[in-house]
């Protein structure tokens, strides 16, 4: 679980993330824009930023296990089915406090790049297989006033370089009402 000493260590910033990507040999394109807090707001950027656009959900269960779901922005996410698929039981959104403490980002800036801040490896990344069909993917670089475009294979390499092993799955379909 979370080591209190880890919550006090220096966190990555967008600038240190850029250096980290460079050190890993990961090519990236950085795009500055007004802050966006929701997928709907981010959709205004389409046409200016090519590639697959994504949403990221910080999830937890009652046993305090945590997951970072990284999926296509239009994916319908059924938390009950996802929890069953992961063997996690009932999933809910992790608190803003826990998000800040574990991944070092604010709500609205959740991103797979925040896994670099999870040195205790408390968060399990879950990647949507449909999202990974895009060759280029877009995520916030720890703040929501920029977007970074990287290749799909580089996303996987970044996650592994952070010491995380992602779960890749076809998201369970949302049940029909």
N, C-alpha and C positions, 0 to 999 in steps of 0.2 A: 504494500500500500504506500501511501504518500509519506515520504520522509520529510519531516519539518525542515530540515536543513536545505532540502531541494527547493522549498518554496521561497527561500531567501536568496538563492543564487541569482546571478544576473541572467536575465532572459534575453533571447534573441530579439533584435529589432529588425525592421525591414532592411536596414543597411547591413547588419551583420548576416542576415539571411542571404542577401545578394552575394556577399563574400563567400559564404558557405557553399552556395550553389556553384560559384566559380571554382572553389577549391575541389569540388566533386566533379568538375568538368561538365556541369549541366548547363546547357545553353538556355537562356530565358529572355523573354521580351517583357519589358515593364511598361505598363500603361497607367498614367495618372488620370484621375477623374474626381468628380465630387464624391464625397462619401455616400455609399449605398448600404442600406440596412436590411433590405429584403430582396428576394429573387425578383419580385416585380419591379423594384427600382433598378436593379442591375440589368433587366431586359432592355432598358433604354440604351445600353452600351452596344447592343447587337449591331452588326454592320461595321462598327469601328474596331472590334476585337474579334478576330477569326478563331474558330475552334469550338470545342465542346465547353459549354458553360455549366457550372456545377453548383450544387448546394451541399452544405456540410452540417450534419446534425450531431451534437454532443449528447450522448445518451447514457443512461445509468439504470441499474436495477436495484432492487431492495437490498441486495448483498453488497452494494457499493462498488460493483464492477462497472467499468466504463468502456464505451465504444465511441468511435468517431465514424459515423456513416458518411461516406463521400459518394455522391450519386449525381446523375444527370439532373439538371435544374427542374425538369418537368416530371421527374419520377414521382409516382404516387406511392407514398411510404405508409404502409400499415404496420404500426409498431407492434401490434399483437402477433402478426404473422412473422415479422422480422425477429422478435424475441424467441418465438418457437424455432425458427430456422437456426438461430444461434445457440439454442439451448440455454438461453439467458432468463427465461421466464418473462415476467412483465417488464417492459422497458418504458422509461419516461425520459423527458428532457432533463439533462443534468443542470444543476443550479448555476447561475451566473458566478457565484462565489467559487464553486468548485472548478468551473471553466477557467477562471482567472488563476486559481491556485495551481491547477494541474497543467493546463496548456498555455497559460500566460497570455491569453487574448481576451478581448471584450466580446460580449454578444454582438453579432453583426459582422464579426471579423473571424469567425470560425473557419479553419482551413487545415488541410493536411500538412502545411508547412509548420504548424504549431506542434507537430510531433517532435520537432527538434528540441522543444522545451520539456518534453516528457522523458527525462533521462531515467526515471524510475520504471518506465515502461508499464505504467498503470492503465493506459488506454490501448484498446485493441482497434486498429483501423479496419474498417469494413468497406470494401470498394465494390461498387455496382458494376457488374460485368458489362451492362449496356453502355455505361459511361466510358469504359475502357475501349470501346469500339472506335472512339474518336482518336485520331493521331495526335492532335494538339488539345491540351486541356488548360482551363483557366481557373485560377484561384487567387484570393486575396493574399498578399504577403505579410500577414500578421496585423494589418490594418485594412480598413475598408475604403480607403481613398486611392487605392491602386489595385491593379489586377496584373498577375504574372501569367504569361503563357509559357507552357513547357510541353515537351513531348511526353506522350503516355509512358513510354519505357523509362524516361527520366524520372517521372513521378514514382514509379515502382523502385527505381534505384535510390531515390532520395529517402523513401520510407524505410527501405532496408538499411541504408547508411545511418539512419537514426536508431537502429536496433529494434525495429518493429517488423513483425511478420504479418502482412495484411491478409485478411480473409477476403477472397473474391467470390461473389455470389450473384446469381440472378435474383434481383429483389422479388420477394413474394408479391403476387398481384394483390391489389387492394380488393377486398371482398365487395361484391355488388350488394347494394342495399335493397 
